[in-house]
Amino acid sequence: MEISKVLPNAKVHEKRQFISKVYKERVEASTLMTANIGCMYNASVFNGIISLNESLTPNDIGKRILVYSFGSGSVGALWTLRIDGIAEKDNLIDRLSNRKEVSIDTYFEFRKLWLEDIKKFGRSYKKDQFELPIRDGDYYLASVSANSVRKYEITQNK
């Protein structure tokens, strides 16, 4: 949608109002998590989808969602998703509003303890604890060592 075609003789403030209205109607619902917890780079795509799900209604089934993801380099991906159904709501708004604010000192203390545990034990990712089934031949993150080396394995269900 080209603004000059929609509003050919509009003044700057009218164009801003129009853009704000379109943003509120078409984009804002998908920014709930990012607006509350910040940008997570490519994971923000999934944040957007989860955020958008909170506002979907049965009237949205069959509509398409435009998704764009870009990395920190020069590569990007653009695709559309069709809403075939609505996932169970996750009480996202309540969960975000019930977060507990901590001081920066408390945060660093928790982080320090977390890093000490990683140095001692590394990180483990057990494939039987994944929420979704992993198919034969799928790669999964098996572990992360204390010095942050990732080890991937291929699933072989028997």
Rosetta constraint file for C-alpha pairs under 8 A:
AtomPair CA 1 CA 5 HARMONIC 7.85 0.50
AtomPair CA 1 CA 6 HARMONIC 7.52 0.50
AtomPair CA 2 CA 6 HARMONIC 6.50 0.50
AtomPair CA 3 CA 7 HARMONIC 5.62 0.50
AtomPair CA 3 CA 8 HARMONIC 7.20 0.50
AtomPair CA 3 CA 15 HARMONIC 7.29 0.50
AtomPair CA 4 CA 8 HARMONIC 4.43 0.50
AtomPair CA 4 CA 9 HARMONIC 7.59 0.50
AtomPair CA 7 CA 15 HARMONIC 7.22 0.50
AtomPair CA 10 CA 14 HARMONIC 5.77 0.50
AtomPair CA 10 CA 15 HARMONIC 6.24 0.50
AtomPair CA 11 CA 15 HARMONIC 6.36 0.50
AtomPair CA 12 CA 16 HARMONIC 6.27 0.50
AtomPair CA 13 CA 17 HARMONIC 6.19 0.50
AtomPair CA 14 CA 18 HARMONIC 6.16 0.50
AtomPair CA 15 CA 19 HARMONIC 6.09 0.50
AtomPair CA 16 CA 20 HARMONIC 6.03 0.50
AtomPair CA 17 CA 21 HARMONIC 6.17 0.50
AtomPair CA 18 CA 22 HARMONIC 6.28 0.50
AtomPair CA 19 CA 23 HARMONIC 6.02 0.50
AtomPair CA 20 CA 24 HARMONIC 6.09 0.50
AtomPair CA 21 CA 25 HARMONIC 6.17 0.50
AtomPair CA 22 CA 26 HARMONIC 5.85 0.50
AtomPair CA 22 CA 27 HARMONIC 7.66 0.50
AtomPair CA 23 CA 27 HARMONIC 5.00 0.50
AtomPair CA 23 CA 28 HARMONIC 5.99 0.50
AtomPair CA 24 CA 28 HARMONIC 4.94 0.50
AtomPair CA 24 CA 29 HARMONIC 7.54 0.50
AtomPair CA 25 CA 29 HARMONIC 7.95 0.50
AtomPair CA 27 CA 31 HARMONIC 7.07 0.50
AtomPair CA 28 CA 32 HARMONIC 7.31 0.50
AtomPair CA 29 CA 51 HARMONIC 6.43 0.50
AtomPair CA 29 CA 52 HARMONIC 5.29 0.50
AtomPair CA 29 CA 55 HARMONIC 6.66 0.50
AtomPair CA 30 CA 47 HARMONIC 7.69 0.50
AtomPair CA 30 CA 48 HARMONIC 4.46 0.50
AtomPair CA 30 CA 49 HARMONIC 6.38 0.50
AtomPair CA 30 CA 50 HARMONIC 7.62 0.50
AtomPair CA 30 CA 51 HARMONIC 4.94 0.50
AtomPair CA 30 CA 52 HARMONIC 4.34 0.50
AtomPair CA 31 CA 35 HARMONIC 5.77 0.50
AtomPair CA 31 CA 47 HARMONIC 7.66 0.50
AtomPair CA 31 CA 48 HARMONIC 5.68 0.50
AtomPair CA 31 CA 51 HARMONIC 6.39 0.50
AtomPair CA 31 CA 52 HARMONIC 7.64 0.50
AtomPair CA 32 CA 36 HARMONIC 6.38 0.50
AtomPair CA 32 CA 48 HARMONIC 7.37 0.50
AtomPair CA 32 CA 51 HARMONIC 5.34 0.50
AtomPair CA 32 CA 52 HARMONIC 7.81 0.50
AtomPair CA 33 CA 37 HARMONIC 5.89 0.50
AtomPair CA 33 CA 38 HARMONIC 7.43 0.50
AtomPair CA 33 CA 47 HARMONIC 5.84 0.50
AtomPair CA 33 CA 48 HARMONIC 7.03 0.50
AtomPair CA 33 CA 51 HARMONIC 6.00 0.50
AtomPair CA 33 CA 96 HARMONIC 7.93 0.50
AtomPair CA 34 CA 38 HARMONIC 4.67 0.50
AtomPair CA 34 CA 39 HARMONIC 5.54 0.50
AtomPair CA 34 CA 40 HARMONIC 7.75 0.50
AtomPair CA 34 CA 44 HARMONIC 6.75 0.50
AtomPair CA 34 CA 47 HARMONIC 6.68 0.50
AtomPair CA 34 CA 48 HARMONIC 7.40 0.50
AtomPair CA 36 CA 96 HARMONIC 7.19 0.50
AtomPair CA 39 CA 44 HARMONIC 6.17 0.50
AtomPair CA 40 CA 44 HARMONIC 5.21 0.50
AtomPair CA 41 CA 70 HARMONIC 7.90 0.50
AtomPair CA 41 CA 71 HARMONIC 7.06 0.50
AtomPair CA 41 CA 72 HARMONIC 7.89 0.50
AtomPair CA 42 CA 46 HARMONIC 7.93 0.50
AtomPair CA 42 CA 69 HARMONIC 6.04 0.50
AtomPair CA 42 CA 70 HARMONIC 6.60 0.50
AtomPair CA 42 CA 71 HARMONIC 6.38 0.50
AtomPair CA 43 CA 47 HARMONIC 6.47 0.50
AtomPair CA 44 CA 48 HARMONIC 6.00 0.50
AtomPair CA 45 CA 49 HARMONIC 6.40 0.50
AtomPair CA 45 CA 67 HARMONIC 7.23 0.50
AtomPair CA 45 CA 68 HARMONIC 7.46 0.50
AtomPair CA 45 CA 69 HARMONIC 6.45 0.50
AtomPair CA 46 CA 50 HARMONIC 6.12 0.50
AtomPair CA 47 CA 51 HARMONIC 5.94 0.50
AtomPair CA 48 CA 52 HARMONIC 5.95 0.50
AtomPair CA 49 CA 53 HARMONIC 6.14 0.50
AtomPair CA 50 CA 54 HARMONIC 6.84 0.50
AtomPair CA 51 CA 55 HARMONIC 7.49 0.50
AtomPair CA 51 CA 92 HARMONIC 7.58 0.50
AtomPair CA 52 CA 56 HARMONIC 6.54 0.50
AtomPair CA 53 CA 86 HARMONIC 6.88 0.50
AtomPair CA 53 CA 87 HARMONIC 6.89 0.50
AtomPair CA 53 CA 89 HARMONIC 7.11 0.50
AtomPair CA 54 CA 89 HARMONIC 5.88 0.50
AtomPair CA 54 CA 90 HARMONIC 7.37 0.50
AtomPair CA 54 CA 91 HARMONIC 7.81 0.50
AtomPair CA 54 CA 92 HARMONIC 7.13 0.50
AtomPair CA 56 CA 60 HARMONIC 6.16 0.50
AtomPair CA 56 CA 86 HARMONIC 6.93 0.50
AtomPair CA 57 CA 61 HARMONIC 7.56 0.50
AtomPair CA 57 CA 86 HARMONIC 7.46 0.50
AtomPair CA 58 CA 85 HARMONIC 7.71 0.50
AtomPair CA 58 CA 86 HARMONIC 7.38 0.50
AtomPair CA 60 CA 83 HARMONIC 6.92 0.50
AtomPair CA 61 CA 82 HARMONIC 7.84 0.50
AtomPair CA 61 CA 83 HARMONIC 5.02 0.50
AtomPair CA 61 CA 84 HARMONIC 5.56 0.50
AtomPair CA 61 CA 85 HARMONIC 5.91 0.50
AtomPair CA 61 CA 86 HARMONIC 7.60 0.50
AtomPair CA 62 CA 82 HARMONIC 6.02 0.50
AtomPair CA 62 CA 83 HARMONIC 5.22 0.50
AtomPair CA 62 CA 84 HARMONIC 5.94 0.50
AtomPair CA 63 CA 82 HARMONIC 5.77 0.50
AtomPair CA 63 CA 83 HARMONIC 5.67 0.50
AtomPair CA 64 CA 80 HARMONIC 6.25 0.50
AtomPair CA 64 CA 81 HARMONIC 5.44 0.50
AtomPair CA 64 CA 82 HARMONIC 4.33 0.50
AtomPair CA 64 CA 83 HARMONIC 6.15 0.50
AtomPair CA 65 CA 80 HARMONIC 5.33 0.50
AtomPair CA 65 CA 81 HARMONIC 5.08 0.50
AtomPair CA 65 CA 82 HARMONIC 6.28 0.50
AtomPair CA 65 CA 83 HARMONIC 7.56 0.50
AtomPair CA 66 CA 78 HARMONIC 7.43 0.50
AtomPair CA 66 CA 79 HARMONIC 6.10 0.50
AtomPair CA 66 CA 80 HARMONIC 4.52 0.50
AtomPair CA 66 CA 81 HARMONIC 6.64 0.50
AtomPair CA 67 CA 78 HARMONIC 5.75 0.50
AtomPair CA 67 CA 79 HARMONIC 5.35 0.50
AtomPair CA 67 CA 80 HARMONIC 5.64 0.50
AtomPair CA 67 CA 81 HARMONIC 7.36 0.50
AtomPair CA 68 CA 76 HARMONIC 7.24 0.50
AtomPair CA 68 CA 77 HARMONIC 5.71 0.50
AtomPair CA 68 CA 78 HARMONIC 4.43 0.50
AtomPair CA 68 CA 79 HARMONIC 6.53 0.50
AtomPair CA 69 CA 76 HARMONIC 5.62 0.50
AtomPair CA 69 CA 77 HARMONIC 5.31 0.50
AtomPair CA 69 CA 78 HARMONIC 6.53 0.50
AtomPair CA 70 CA 74 HARMONIC 7.59 0.50
AtomPair CA 70 CA 75 HARMONIC 6.01 0.50
AtomPair CA 70 CA 76 HARMONIC 4.05 0.50
AtomPair CA 70 CA 77 HARMONIC 6.29 0.50
AtomPair CA 71 CA 75 HARMONIC 6.04 0.50
AtomPair CA 71 CA 76 HARMONIC 6.29 0.50
AtomPair CA 91 CA 95 HARMONIC 6.13 0.50
AtomPair CA 92 CA 96 HARMONIC 6.02 0.50
AtomPair CA 93 CA 97 HARMONIC 6.12 0.50
AtomPair CA 94 CA 98 HARMONIC 6.00 0.50
AtomPair CA 95 CA 99 HARMONIC 6.59 0.50
AtomPair CA 102 CA 106 HARMONIC 6.08 0.50
AtomPair CA 102 CA 107 HARMONIC 6.53 0.50
AtomPair CA 103 CA 107 HARMONIC 6.31 0.50
AtomPair CA 104 CA 108 HARMONIC 6.19 0.50
AtomPair CA 105 CA 109 HARMONIC 6.18 0.50
AtomPair CA 106 CA 110 HARMONIC 6.25 0.50
AtomPair CA 107 CA 111 HARMONIC 6.14 0.50
AtomPair CA 108 CA 112 HARMONIC 5.94 0.50
AtomPair CA 109 CA 113 HARMONIC 6.38 0.50
AtomPair CA 110 CA 114 HARMONIC 6.16 0.50
AtomPair CA 111 CA 115 HARMONIC 6.08 0.50
AtomPair CA 112 CA 116 HARMONIC 6.19 0.50
AtomPair CA 113 CA 117 HARMONIC 6.31 0.50
AtomPair CA 114 CA 118 HARMONIC 6.38 0.50
AtomPair CA 115 CA 119 HARMONIC 6.19 0.50
AtomPair CA 116 CA 120 HARMONIC 6.28 0.50
AtomPair CA 117 CA 121 HARMONIC 5.87 0.50
AtomPair CA 117 CA 122 HARMONIC 7.21 0.50
AtomPair CA 118 CA 122 HARMONIC 4.37 0.50
AtomPair CA 118 CA 123 HARMONIC 6.13 0.50
AtomPair CA 118 CA 145 HARMONIC 7.85 0.50
AtomPair CA 118 CA 146 HARMONIC 5.52 0.50
AtomPair CA 119 CA 146 HARMONIC 4.62 0.50
AtomPair CA 119 CA 147 HARMONIC 7.31 0.50
AtomPair CA 120 CA 146 HARMONIC 6.95 0.50
AtomPair CA 121 CA 145 HARMONIC 7.97 0.50
AtomPair CA 121 CA 146 HARMONIC 6.80 0.50
AtomPair CA 122 CA 143 HARMONIC 7.66 0.50
AtomPair CA 122 CA 144 HARMONIC 5.99 0.50
AtomPair CA 122 CA 145 HARMONIC 4.65 0.50
AtomPair CA 122 CA 146 HARMONIC 4.34 0.50
AtomPair CA 122 CA 147 HARMONIC 7.92 0.50
AtomPair CA 122 CA 148 HARMONIC 7.98 0.50
AtomPair CA 123 CA 143 HARMONIC 5.72 0.50
AtomPair CA 123 CA 144 HARMONIC 5.01 0.50
AtomPair CA 123 CA 145 HARMONIC 6.29 0.50
AtomPair CA 123 CA 146 HARMONIC 7.33 0.50
AtomPair CA 124 CA 142 HARMONIC 6.64 0.50
AtomPair CA 124 CA 143 HARMONIC 4.71 0.50
AtomPair CA 124 CA 144 HARMONIC 6.54 0.50
AtomPair CA 125 CA 129 HARMONIC 7.84 0.50
AtomPair CA 125 CA 141 HARMONIC 6.50 0.50
AtomPair CA 125 CA 142 HARMONIC 5.15 0.50
AtomPair CA 125 CA 143 HARMONIC 5.45 0.50
AtomPair CA 126 CA 130 HARMONIC 7.33 0.50
AtomPair CA 126 CA 142 HARMONIC 6.61 0.50
AtomPair CA 127 CA 134 HARMONIC 7.77 0.50
AtomPair CA 127 CA 140 HARMONIC 7.50 0.50
AtomPair CA 127 CA 142 HARMONIC 7.34 0.50
AtomPair CA 134 CA 138 HARMONIC 6.41 0.50
AtomPair CA 134 CA 155 HARMONIC 6.98 0.50
AtomPair CA 135 CA 155 HARMONIC 6.72 0.50
AtomPair CA 135 CA 156 HARMONIC 7.89 0.50
AtomPair CA 135 CA 157 HARMONIC 7.50 0.50
AtomPair CA 136 CA 154 HARMONIC 7.54 0.50
AtomPair CA 136 CA 155 HARMONIC 5.08 0.50
AtomPair CA 136 CA 156 HARMONIC 5.01 0.50
AtomPair CA 136 CA 157 HARMONIC 5.80 0.50
AtomPair CA 137 CA 154 HARMONIC 5.51 0.50
AtomPair CA 137 CA 155 HARMONIC 5.25 0.50
AtomPair CA 137 CA 156 HARMONIC 6.35 0.50
AtomPair CA 138 CA 154 HARMONIC 5.53 0.50
AtomPair CA 138 CA 155 HARMONIC 5.46 0.50
AtomPair CA 139 CA 152 HARMONIC 6.36 0.50
AtomPair CA 139 CA 153 HARMONIC 5.51 0.50
AtomPair CA 139 CA 154 HARMONIC 4.45 0.50
AtomPair CA 139 CA 155 HARMONIC 6.26 0.50
AtomPair CA 140 CA 152 HARMONIC 5.50 0.50
AtomPair CA 140 CA 153 HARMONIC 5.63 0.50
AtomPair CA 140 CA 154 HARMONIC 6.43 0.50
AtomPair CA 140 CA 155 HARMONIC 7.27 0.50
AtomPair CA 141 CA 150 HARMONIC 7.08 0.50
AtomPair CA 141 CA 151 HARMONIC 6.10 0.50
AtomPair CA 141 CA 152 HARMONIC 4.55 0.50
AtomPair CA 141 CA 153 HARMONIC 6.59 0.50
AtomPair CA 142 CA 150 HARMONIC 7.70 0.50
AtomPair CA 142 CA 151 HARMONIC 5.58 0.50
AtomPair CA 142 CA 152 HARMONIC 5.21 0.50
AtomPair CA 142 CA 153 HARMONIC 6.01 0.50
AtomPair CA 143 CA 150 HARMONIC 5.94 0.50
AtomPair CA 143 CA 151 HARMONIC 5.30 0.50
AtomPair CA 143 CA 152 HARMONIC 7.18 0.50
AtomPair CA 144 CA 148 HARMONIC 5.46 0.50
AtomPair CA 144 CA 149 HARMONIC 5.41 0.50
AtomPair CA 144 CA 150 HARMONIC 4.46 0.50
AtomPair CA 144 CA 151 HARMONIC 6.20 0.50
AtomPair CA 145 CA 149 HARMONIC 5.17 0.50
AtomPair CA 145 CA 150 HARMONIC 6.58 0.50
